[in-house]
């Protein structure tokens, strides 16, 4: 490879799109990039604990092969040579996949989940797993295996979840791309709290062969990146049919990359601070109002929208409980002691649900979806906040109260995202400056069902407009402060015992 003068420390700060260009033009080597990511992980991961199991030895072998392919002039995949982090809920062949659960602390799958296999085929290099809550339950990334993930802007605060490790790894430049998944907001919430981009796509675009309820639309897999273009590049490499997922269907990747230009001045935008049903802190409402005021002059129309969502909370309770029974019913019977408090709460809700409740929930979800569809006949986008509060300490399992209102359960505070889950519309968390505490603020950008390409393109247009404003542009963490300001450690678990070859722990924060 030609010498381009890029230092390791600055190399990793480039976008995934730029890094892929540099690899394709032989200006950097996949080996050089991987080594820079590993150095970044070793330097900064102790402060935030985003990375759990690592696969550096195999990743280096893959990077050397990727370099040889570049030098031979072989055809290269869209993600060729890019290191990637895989969420620890997603199976990786030969690499520890614990789901953050004590019962699975030694689990090493023999095969990749379909998404991981597709990303490898596109040239991505699996470098590590990223931290999650226990079995993915909750929006605070902490578990008894790897401990807690701290927010890169203040490691004493939470990074969101369940894709919290992925979001924190991206924000700190440890990896250029990471995977995520989303049921009630698990892509969007950590992206918002850490100042990166997370896309919840329309169901079926990214095949999920691990989803037990094959026809359920509430859980999806999606991309995370530091900007919209990076997320779109990864998304284009992720989409397509898989016979094991009945929701998936063939799709042309070129629909999603490269993104088409969008004229902001022609967009019609609807706004809602709470969807009429969500509890939101007054501070977040104020910040959202200021963001809307800044966006209004940029677009054709920008006005409040009333979606009339009814009892979305109860509908989500029932549909979520149904999926948890399908996924964890055996665990309840065989190993109840391995279940964390969040999972137990879901199962308790499920125990009281009747067939009539399930029928009502599916009817209510259909009505909510049609309400969004009707609104999006008038608007190109709907904007809302992603989270109702600024990040709170990771030692608090979830937000107990918002604006003086007690939350009904551990996920009630996620209403701003799970009402969109019920509608099944694609939704993207777009960094939009900071809140009144100096923490990242995420704008939830919602598009038409199956209009994911248009949503991404419009979000990129907003992102470009935000870049010119110190108040609106994506915030970045103070990396030097991460080396100095460490949260107090409470040692309960440090490293999982008996890790397989190619696996390891970089854990530092531990949950209480």
Buried (B, 14 or more C-beta within 10 A) or exposed (E): BEEEEBEBEEBBBBBBBBBBEBBBEBBBBBBBBBBBBBBBBBBBBBBBBBBBBBBBEBBBEBBBEBBEBBEEEEEBBBBBBBBBBBBBBBBBBBBBBBBBBBBBBBBBBEEBBBBBBBBBEBBBBBBBBBBBBBBBBBBBBBBBBBBBBBBBBBBBBBBBBBBBBBBBBBBBBBBBBBBBBBBBBBBBBBBBBBBBBBBBBBBBBBBBBBBEBEEBBBBBBBBBBBBBBBBBBBBBBBBBBBEEBEBBEEBEBEBBBEBEEBEBEEBBBBBBBBBBBBBBBEBBBEBBEBBBEBBEEBBEEBEEBEBEBBEBBBBBBBBBBBBBBBBBEEBBEEEEEBBBEBBBBBBEBBEEBEEEBBEBBBEBBEBBBEBBBEBBEEBBBBBBBBBBBBBBBBBEBBBEEBEEEEBEBBBBBBBBBBBBBBBBBBBBBBBBBBBEBEBBBBBBBBBBBBBBBBBBBBBBBBBBBBEEEEEBBBBBBEBEEBEEEBBEBEEEBEBBEEBEEBBBBBBBBBBE
